[in-house]
Amino acid sequence: MALSGDDFSGFNPIERLVIELADSMASTPSNISDDLYSRLRDKFSEEQLLQLGAQIAFENFRARLNRVFDVGSDHLYQPGADRK
């Protein structure tokens, strides 16, 4: 699913919670509020949160590293191409 602006209506509540976590982790400085952490703990085990946080951190690392070397898009995603 492609995002357009701040419209997250196509995502279920748990997916939106994970997006909120990713946004919080990607901001500088990254800060996960007690409220967000509490809501995450209601849905995920500590092991799941560790795996989720590690994957989000890795993707953020890759995105920032790509900026150093000016790595552009490979254009694998084409908006509207998946619609028939």
C-alpha positions as CSV (number, residue, x, y, z in Angstrom):
1,M,0.0,0.0,0.0
2,A,1.3,3.4,-0.9
3,L,1.0,6.3,1.5
4,S,-0.4,9.6,0.4
5,G,0.2,12.4,2.9
6,D,-1.0,11.6,6.4
7,D,-3.9,9.3,5.3
8,F,-3.4,6.1,7.2
9,S,-7.0,4.9,6.9
10,G,-5.9,1.9,4.8
11,F,-4.0,0.5,7.8
12,N,-5.5,-1.3,10.8
13,P,-4.9,0.0,14.3
14,I,-1.9,-2.3,15.0
15,E,-0.3,-1.3,11.7
16,R,-0.9,2.4,12.6
17,L,0.7,1.8,16.0
18,V,3.8,0.3,14.3
19,I,4.0,3.3,11.9
20,E,3.8,5.6,14.9
21,L,6.8,3.7,16.4
22,A,8.7,4.0,13.2
23,D,8.0,7.7,13.0
24,S,9.2,8.2,16.6
25,M,12.3,6.2,16.0
26,A,13.2,8.1,12.9
27,S,12.8,11.5,14.4
28,T,15.8,13.3,15.8
29,P,16.3,12.9,18.7
30,S,14.3,9.6,18.7
31,N,12.0,9.5,21.7
32,I,9.5,6.8,22.5
33,S,7.0,8.2,24.9
34,D,5.7,6.3,27.9
35,D,2.3,6.4,26.4
36,L,3.4,4.9,23.1
37,Y,5.5,2.2,24.8
38,S,2.5,1.3,27.0
39,R,0.2,1.0,23.9
40,L,2.9,-1.2,22.2
41,R,3.2,-3.4,25.3
42,D,-0.5,-4.0,25.1
43,K,-0.2,-5.5,21.6
44,F,3.3,-7.0,21.5
45,S,5.5,-9.2,23.7
46,E,8.9,-7.9,24.8
47,E,10.6,-10.2,22.3
48,Q,8.3,-9.0,19.5
49,L,9.1,-5.3,20.4
50,L,12.8,-6.1,20.3
51,Q,12.6,-7.6,16.9
52,L,10.3,-4.8,15.6
53,G,12.5,-2.1,17.0
54,A,15.6,-3.7,15.6
55,Q,14.1,-4.0,12.1
56,I,12.9,-0.4,12.2
57,A,16.3,0.8,13.4
58,F,18.0,-1.2,10.6
59,E,15.8,0.3,7.9
60,N,16.4,3.8,9.3
61,F,20.2,3.1,9.2
62,R,20.0,2.0,5.6
63,A,18.0,5.0,4.6
64,R,20.5,7.4,6.3
65,L,23.5,5.5,4.9
66,N,22.0,5.8,1.4
67,R,21.9,9.5,1.8
68,V,25.7,9.6,2.4
69,F,26.3,8.0,-0.9
70,D,23.4,9.7,-2.7
71,V,21.8,6.4,-3.5
72,G,18.6,7.1,-5.5
73,S,15.6,5.0,-6.1
74,D,15.7,1.9,-8.2
75,H,12.2,2.7,-9.4
76,L,10.9,-0.7,-8.5
77,Y,7.7,0.9,-7.1
78,Q,5.6,2.8,-9.6
79,P,2.5,4.5,-8.2
80,G,-0.6,3.1,-9.8
81,A,1.3,0.3,-11.6
82,D,-0.4,-2.3,-9.3
83,R,-3.8,-1.1,-10.2
84,K,-5.6,-2.8,-13.1
